[in-house]
Amino acid sequence: MTRGDSQRYHLQELLSAVEEAPPVDVVETLAAELARRVGAGEVSLLIANFSGSALVRLAHVGTDGKRRAGHNEQAEEVPLVGDYEHVVWSQEVEIRPDGPGVVCLVPVTERGDAIGLLEVALASEPDTATIDFLGAAAHALAYVLIASRRHTDLFEWAQRDIPFSVAAEIQRRLLPSAYTVEGGPFSLAGWLEPSHSAGGDTFDYSIDRDHLYLSLTDAMGHLVDAALLATLAVGTLRNSRRSLATPAEQADIANAGLSAEARADQFVTGLLIRVLLADGSAEIVNAGHPLPYLVRHRRLVSLDLVADAPMGVQRGPYRSQTFRLEPGDRLLLVTDGYLERNADRVYVEDILLATLGLHPRQVVQQLATSILRATGGKLRDDATTLCVDWYGPEGRREATAGASIARATSI
């Protein structure tokens, strides 16, 4: 790389330009600066919508840095099929012919969370240095988006492909900000497919130096009642978890809080798990919830777990049970939305075994697609999943951190 190329591809200067822009303009600022540095005719960000079915073109900026008519804060939906789908799922740069030039599709990803992709129009096929720079810029953009969305509703607005009820709005705020994370000895992904009446499902996770914490909960009822009950349950569980409580202690505290504050007929089922990162040993509390699925050596393995009563009605302390994850294991948690009668054509075990080669984010998406197909989109209850792949401390997986030349393909 020449000295001129080194200056042209200086990522720090690219980020400096972004930091000086207002939060609502960061995408267009980065796109304009990126277009100038690589000589692109157009640069677009396509961000995944909330249904996971399409991408939304959020910015469309040329080398002059001007906003294009018809693309100023308009959500142009692009179906997640073909090349776009391949780039999102494979995390590979794809270079395709486009008239006299080419278009580069570059994944925008942070720790496995597939946020979207950059679409960059170039006059000719890029060299190695340009592809590396585009991959680094896309990875940096992922962090820019995460930081900027704390200050504006623009990105949230763009991702909403359907209107949210108040109950759904409350429910969404209870979920982690990223549905996917890759963390060395594990990868995980969660997904909530809401029913029309928002049934109160949630999933959550957290990582500290020693443990991975997981939870999947289902508040009884529907609409705002269920959302408020879920808020009380999740808030209590997070509060105790942040005080380093064990799963049993978390369940006891949530049970006491729900017993004191919720109505006598309200309760929350759940699975609370804490995995020791050093060896995969896990503590689990089953508060009246469907059992987890465990795949080991490509076969389903039964977990011999007993269920206590749901939180809010349990009498006495919760039992902590133990099992150990082995490298190569896949653990799947589901709510009973997957087990309802109108979802009886969704064979969770078959889908789980048929998707062993896929990333957890694809597994939860495929389960969601299956239940929507089986119910005609008319879910009577929320259907929520949390999928964990365990590699073990010796089989650490590098977090997906933007695309590189090693993963670039031309078509």
ZAKE-147453 format. One record per residue (C-alpha): x, y, z; residue in three letters. Coordinates in steps of 0.25 Angstrom, whole numbers, plus 2048, in hexadecimal, padded with zeros to 3 digits. Example, Ala and Ser with C-alpha at 12.3 -4.5 7.8 and 13.67 -1.06 7.14 Angstrom:
! ZAKE-147453
8317EE81FALA
8377FC81DSER
//
This chain:
! ZAKE-147453
800800800MET
80680E7FCTHR
80681A805ARG
7FB8207FEGLY
7F2813800ASP
7F681380FSER
7F0821810GLN
7E481E807ARG
7E1812810TYR
7E381881EHIS
7D8813826LEU
7DA81D832GLN
7D7829828GLU
7CB822824LEU
7C6821832LEU
7CA82F835SER
7C083482BALA
7B582C830VAL
7B783083EGLU
7B583F83AGLU
7A883C834ALA
79A83C83BPRO
79582E83FPRO
78B82F834VAL
795832829ASP
7A082882DVAL
79C81E822VAL
79C828817GLU
7A982E81CTHR
7B082181CLEU
7AA81D80FALA
7AF82A808ALA
7BD82980EGLU
7BE81B80ALEU
7B981E7FCALA
7C48287FBARG
7CF820800ARG
7CC8147F7VAL
7C681B7EBGLY
7B98157ECALA
7AD81A7E4GLY
7A38167EFGLU
7A48117FDVAL
79880C805SER
795806812LEU
78A7FB813LEU
7867F8821ILE
77E7EB825ALA
7707EE828ASN
7697E9835PHE
7627DD82ESER
7707D8829GLY
7697D681BSER
76F7E2814ALA
77A7ED814LEU
7767FC814VAL
77F80680CARG
782811816LEU
78B81A80EALA
78F81C800HIS
79A8267FEVAL
7A38297F2GLY
7B182E7F1THR
7AC83C7F2ASP
7A7839800GLY
79983E7FDLYS
78C837801ARG
7858307F5ARG
7778357F2ALA
76D82A7F7GLY
777824801HIS
77782E80CASN
771826818GLU
76981D810GLN
76980E813ALA
76B807805GLU
7697F9808GLU
7727EE801VAL
76E7E0803PRO
7787D780ALEU
77A7CD7FEVAL
7857CA7F4GLY
7927D17F6ASP
78E7D9802TYR
7897CD809GLU
7977C6806HIS
79F7D280BVAL
7977D3818VAL
7977C481CTRP
7A57C1816SER
7AC7CE81BGLN
7B47CE80EGLU
7B77DA805VAL
7B07D87F8GLU
7B47DF7EBILE
7AA7DF7E0ARG
7AA7E57D2PRO
7A27F17D0ASP
7A27F77C2GLY
7B07FC7BFPRO
7B47FB7CEGLY
7B27F27DAVAL
7AA7F37E7VAL
7B07EE7F4CYS
7A77E97FFLEU
7AE7EA80CVAL
7A87E4819PRO
7A67EE825VAL
7A87E5831THR
7AC7E7840GLU
7AF7DA848ARG
7A77D283FGLY
79B7DB83FASP
7987DD830ALA
7937EB830ILE
7937ED821GLY
79C7EF815LEU
7A37FA80DLEU
7A07FB7FEGLU
7AC8027F7VAL
7AB8057E8ALA
7B98057E2LEU
7BE8087D3ALA
7C77FB7D3SER
7CA7EF7DCGLU
7D17F37E9PRO
7DF7EF7EDASP
7E27E87FATHR
7E57F5801ALA
7D77FB7FETHR
7D07EE802ILE
7D77EE80FASP
7D47FD811PHE
7C57FB80ELEU
7C57EF818GLY
7CB7F8823ALA
7C2803820ALA
7B57FA820ALA
7BA7F582EHIS
7BC803833ALA
7AF80782ELEU
7A87FC836ALA
7AE803843TYR
7AA81183EVAL
79C80C83CLEU
79B80584AILE
7A0812850ALA
79881C848SER
78A81584AARG
78B818858ARG
788827854HIS
77E826849THR
77281E845ASP
77681E836LEU
77C810835PHE
77080A83EGLU
766811834TRP
76D80B828ALA
76D7FD82DGLN
75E7FD831ARG
7577F6826ASP
74A7F482EILE
7437FE838PRO
7467FB847PHE
73B7FB851SER
73E80185FVAL
7407F3864ALA
7497EF85AALA
7517FB85CGLU
7537F886BILE
7567EA868GLN
7617ED85EARG
7687F6868ARG
7697EA871LEU
7727E3867LEU
7817E4866PRO
7867EF85CSER
78D7E4854ALA
7867D7851TYR
7937D084DTHR
7A17D0853VAL
7AE7C8851GLU
7B67C785EGLY
7C27BE85CGLY
7BD7B0862PRO
7AF7B285DPHE
7A67B9853SER
7977BC856LEU
78B7C284FALA
77D7C5854GLY
7707C884CTRP
7627CC850LEU
7577CA846GLU
74B7D284DPRO
73D7CE84CSER
7337D9848HIS
72F7DB857SER
73E7DB85CALA
73E7D0866GLY
7497D4870GLY
7557CB86BASP
7637D086DTHR
7717CB86CPHE
77E7D1872ASP
78D7CE874TYR
7997D487ASER
7A87D087BILE
7B27D3886ASP
7C07CF888ARG
7BC7C188DASP
7AE7BE888HIS
7A47BF87DLEU
7967C2883TYR
7897BE87BLEU
77A7BF87DSER
76E7BD875LEU
7617C187CTHR
7527C1878ASP
7487CA880ALA
73A7C5880MET
72F7CD879GLY
72F7D686DHIS
7317E5869LEU
7357EF873VAL
7327E787FASP
73C7DC87BALA
7467E7877ALA
7457ED884LEU
7467E088BLEU
7537DD883ALA
7597EA886THR
7587E7895LEU
75E7D9893ALA
7697DD88AVAL
76C7E9892GLY
76D7E189FTHR
7757D6898LEU
77F7E0892ARG
7817E789FASN
7847DB8A7SER
78D7D689CARG
7957E389CARG
7977E08ABSER
79D7D38A7LEU
7927CA8ACALA
7917BC8A8THR
7867B789FPRO
77F7B18ABALA
7807BE8B3GLU
77B7C68A7GLN
76F7BD8A6ALA
76C7BF8B5ASP
76D7CE8B4ILE
7657CF8A8ALA
75A7C58AEASN
75A7CE8BBALA
7587DB8B2GLY
74D7D58AALEU
7467CF8B6SER
7467DD8BCALA
7437E68B0GLU
73C7DE8A6ALA
72D7D98A6ARG
72B7CC8ADALA
7277C689FASP
7347CA898GLN
7417C2897PHE
74D7C188EVAL
7547B4889THR
7627B4886GLY
7707AD884LEU
77C7B488BLEU
78A7AF888ILE
7987B288CARG
7A37AC885VAL
7B17AC88ALEU
7BA7B087ELEU
7C67A8883ALA
7C079B882ASP
7B279B87DGLY
7AB79788ASER
79D79D88BALA
7937A0896GLU
7857A1892ILE
7777A4898VAL
76B79F891ASN
75F7A8896ALA
7547A088FGLY
7597A2881HIS
75B798875PRO
768790876LEU
77479586EPRO
77978D862TYR
787788862LEU
78E783855VAL
79B77B858ARG
7A377384DHIS
797777843ARG
78D77084CARG
782775855LEU
786772864VAL
77C77386FSER
77E77C87BLEU
779776887ASP
77378288ELEU
768784898VAL
75F790897ALA
75B7998A3ASP
74F7A28A2ALA
74F7AF89APRO
7547BC8A1MET
7497C38A8GLY
7437B68ADVAL
74F7AD8B2GLN
74E7A98C1ARG
75C7A88C7GLY
76A7A98C0PRO
76D7A68B2TYR
77679A8AFARG
78379C8A8SER
78679089FGLN
79378E897THR
79878888APHE
7A478A882ARG
7A678F873LEU
7B078886BGLU
7B878E85FPRO
7AF78D853GLY
7A278E85BASP
796796856ARG
78B79A860LEU
77E79F85CLEU
7747A6865LEU
7657A8860VAL
7597AE866THR
74B7A7865ASP
7477AF859GLY
74F7A4851TYR
746799858LEU
73879F856GLU
72E79784EARG
72E7A1843ASN
73D79F842ALA
73D790842ASP
74378F834ARG
750795839VAL
75978A83DTYR
763790845VAL
76C784846GLU
76C782837ASP
770790834ILE
77A79083FLEU
781783839LEU
78078882BALA
78779682ETHR
793790835LEU
79C79782BGLY
7967A582CLEU
79A7B0836HIS
7907B2841PRO
78B7BF83BARG
7867B782FGLN
7807AC838VAL
7777B5840VAL
7737BC833GLN
7707AF82CGLN
7677AB838LEU
7607B8838ALA
75D7B6829THR
7587A882BSER
74E7AD836ILE
7497B882DLEU
7477AF822ARG
7407A582AALA
7377AF830THR
7347B7824GLY
73B7C382CGLY
72F7C2837LYS
7377BE843LEU
72E7BD850ARG
73A7BE859ASP
7487C4857ASP
7527BA852ALA
7607BD858THR
76D7B5857THR
77C7B685CLEU
7867AE855CYS
7947AC85BVAL
7A07A5855ASP
7AB7A185FTRP
7B979F85ATYR
7C079E867GLY
7CC7A686CPRO
7D679F863GLU
7CD7A0857GLY
7CB7AF857ARG
7C47B584BARG
7C97C3846GLU
7BE7CD846ALA
7B97D1838THR
7C07DF836ALA
7BD7E4828GLY
7C07DD81BALA
7CF7DB816SER
7D57D8809ILE
7D57C980DALA
7C67C980CARG
7C47D17FFALA
7BE7CA7F4THR
7BB7CF7E6SER
7AF7CA7DEILE
//
